[in-house]
Amino acid sequence: MMTLAWPWALAFVLFPWMVRRWAPSVSNSSGRAMKVPHFEDIMSLQSSQLMGVNRSRRSTLFWVGIIIWSALLLAAARPQWSGDPVGLPTSGRDLMLAVDISGSMKIPDFSVNGREVTRLEVVKAAAGEFIARRTGDRVGLIVFGSRAYVQTPLTFDRDTVKAMMTETEIGLAGQETAIGDAIGLAVKRLKEQQAGSRVLVLLTDGANTAGEVSPTQAAALAEEQGIRIYAIGVGADRMEIASFFGTQTVNPSRDLDEDTLRHLAQRTGGLYLRAKDTEGLMKVYEELDRLEPATTETELFRPTTELYIWPLGFALALSCVMVMSFIWKKEWFLRPRWKAEGIPARAGR
């Protein structure tokens, strides 16, 4: 779509006519301002033909001048071409996910369509859908086992975060669980962001068994920086396993430290959520969407291309052509007659 940034510039289109119509004429009562040698001889050469040429050239110059003036005004109005609206990422929350990939996450106490799957497989699917819904948020991913690592820094590129979550494997960060280090690393990444919009979603199936920072110390740092922690405890509370003595019922989540996770959430203004099966984990992420709703407003931007260079270039080019044509016509018309009449060439110059 074509638009004019400064359309008021077109109001000067009648300015040359107004100057010609109402500006006072210039009078020269003292005669010619400059003595030109052989001026009378030059003017006497084919006076009738010169007058005809002058009338024709005046008409041409008038219309060429109108075109140049119009092109300059069009350039001054700044014509622009506006493209199709493009959605810009809106500034929502800074959301960091910290996912436990320790050895216990391979326990197959979850099921999908009647098939037993590991905890991490279900977490990948549920977290992937959660990430895809976080429109307008900057999302990052931390994975932790014996150590904590930033898998993806905070970014608006949710597809990349989801892909990195899908490619995560159990044991890449060690077999133990460093919950405190994971929180500390998240605080380090989030503290430089805008206050009031920083959230950490911590998912684990165990207790803190490794790392240099305790969960309590890390929670204090998060509270100091105004970072809310939503802790998710995953794992079924009943599971049947085959043994030498037959089928036994065990609690696969006996190592889950719910008290510590609940304390972390409450201290930072977040919430502790429990997921005992696949459906429960899906509901947990839906609850997070409700507690921390994603931004729904979209800012639109129309890319614009400045086009003033074209009318401006046209005006300059036409001016150059007019000047060169004037010089060439004058030399072509007058010089042969100077030679024929024996007038010195400098008389016309």
C-alpha positions, 0 to 999 in steps of 0.5 A: 500500500502506497502512503505519504509520510508528509502529504502537506508538502503537496500544498506548495504545488501552486507556489511557482504560479503564485510567485509569478502571479503576484510577485512585483516585476523587476525593473531596470531603469539604469539600462543594461547591467553589463556591457556585452561586446557585439551584443547588437550584432548578435541580436540582429542575426535572424531576429524572427527565427530567434523569436520563434525558437525562444517562444518554443523553448519557453513553452518547453521550459515551462512544462519541464519546470512544472514536471521538475517542481512536481517531482520535487514536491512528491519527493518531499512528501516522502512516499512510502510502500507499506508491506503486509502486517507482521506480528512482533513478539510481545513482551510477556514473562521470562519463564525458565524451565528446570527439568530433572533428567537424573537416573530416576526419571527412567522409571516406567511408572507412567502410561500412554494409551495402555503402554508403559513409558518413562517419566521423562517421556511423558514430561517431554510431551507435556512440557512441549505442549506447555512451551508451545502455548507460551505466546509472548513469553521468553522461555529457557530450559535448564536440565539437571542431574548431578550438575545443572546446565543451561540447555537453552537460554531465554528466547522467544523461539519456542520451537527451538526450546521445544526441540531441545527438550525433545532431544534431552536424554536421561543421564546427560547431566549425571545420575544424582539430583542437584535441585539447589544448583538448578535453582541457583542457575535459574536465578542467575539467568533470571535476575537480569531480566525485568522485575515482576515477570520472572518465573521458574518451573522446577520439575523433579521426581526426587530429593536434593542429593548433589550440588554445592547449593542447598534448595533452601539457600537457592530459594532465599536467592530466588525470593530476594530477586522476586522470582516465583517458583512453581515446583512439580513433583512427578511420579506414581505412588503405586507400581506393581513390579515382578520379583522372585517372590511374585508381583509386588506393589511398591511406591516408586516416589518414595524418594520425592521430597515433597516438603522441600518442594512445597517450602520452595514454592511457598517461600517465593510466592509460587505453588507446589503441584503433584503429578502422579500420572500422565493425565495429572501432569497435563493438568499441572501444566494447564494449571500453570497456564491459568496461574501464569497466563500467556500474553494474548495481545499481538503487536503488529508492524508494517515494514515500510520502504522509502520511495522518495529517491525515485521522484528526487532522482527523476527531478535531478536527471530531468534538470541535468537533461534540460541544462545540457539541452539548453547549452547544446541548442545554444551552441548549435544555433549561434556558433555557425552564424557567428562564423558566417557574419565574421563575429568574434566567438567571444562575443557570444560567450 
